């Protein structure tokens, strides 16, 4: 961010507020700190509508649940059915298919690139006949509610740049994440919970997982109040949320009142918008002392709902428990909910680990869709499932009929979407016979993010913030990012 420009803006704001008696900032802060003093309408106008004020056009979705499979699931073992590959077992991938594609250092030294067909059976599901692996029987029951995209692609070939890229629109760390952009643009729909909540689920694969960095749900150059708040599954869901011994709620309230007065004086001197953020976050934390324990308490959930998510729903931190918590957050109108599920990086022993991963997510994903649907929430909740790239058709390491691994593959991978604005029961795009190259309807990750924003009523080309002399946006610059109208209802 340009410090000179920021200083000029700060001075302008200070003079503007200073010429208006006590200024607009003080009553706005007072309304933020004590909503009863001002009407709810005034409070909403001051903080809840976000920087856009209102969507660019009528949104189909109000909130997002993003199920991110960190490590990159194998598309040809789950969604991209390639039956002809079985005849090519252990034959070399033709050079005409690979076309000199960049490889990772993990396989670039291999003497051969032997084709490894999926060992799993596939079946058509739903009226649309969506192909799915036998590893996803529960997801097959909601096939008519989801759209499978088989032609997502990216330039990044390694995990951290690829995850950073799909989450923030840039391979370079430091940009705002998708959830932060939506919090900034559309604001919050719940004054007692953050607009952006992150859940990190446990996983079952018998291997180490890729690290996750807080910048993946960070706010970058946007105000820090738009960053995601990660809820923990053990101890306090949010660190230091509970009052320490000897501090009762009344004492905490007096402390916050005194602190807010000091911060307001500081704001008068410096007009730093981060001071406003600090005050608002203190108040949010105070309200979360009541809202979060109620959110995390599953005791009022009917038994038939708990059974729908599977037995793991009773184990805190599992994907099943996170999926149910995501539904509860959606009910409370949290704008953006993201679950990270690690353990999908199957360079070896894929037949051992992939079924374990699918067992983690299959039943809870189907249950989440059914649960939202029966509550009337699926129509205005957008769900996205996917990873950062795909896996290679050729084997990494030793290949047998019962064991193989797959390297990173950015040229094509599969995701699915459901809910607000999405046409269910369809499969979009087509790859070649090797699930290696796209032959019809490519979807770049900028296109995916443009489509997500579109479902929430945002024209990604008009949703920009000045940063380092550029009109920065989630979907890159120039003509990058096109809405995928073929999957929209």
Secondary structure, DSSP 8 states (H G I E B T S, - for coil): --HHHHHHHHHHHHHHHHTSTTHHHHHHHHHHH-GGGS-HHHHHHHHTSTTTSS-SS--S-SEEEEEEETT---GGGTT---GGGGGGTT-B--HHHHTT----TTTTT-S--BB----S-EEEETTTTEEEEGGGHHHHTTGGGEEEEEEEE-S--SHHHHHHHHHHS-SSTTS--HHHHHHHHH--S-TTS-SEEEEEE----SS------GGGG--TTS-GGGS-EEE-SSS-SSTT-S--TT--HHHHHHHHHHHHHHHHHHHHHH--HHHHHHHHHHHHHHHHHHHHHHHH--TTS-HHHHHHH-GGGGSTTSHHHHHHHHHHHHHTT-SEEEEEE-----SS-HHHHHHHHHHHHHHHHHHHHHHHHHTT-GGGEEEEEE-SSEEEEEESS---SS---EEEE-S-EEEEEEETTB-TTEEE-EE-TTSSSEEE--EEHHHHHHHHHHHTT--TTT--EEETTEEE-TT-STT-----GGGB-
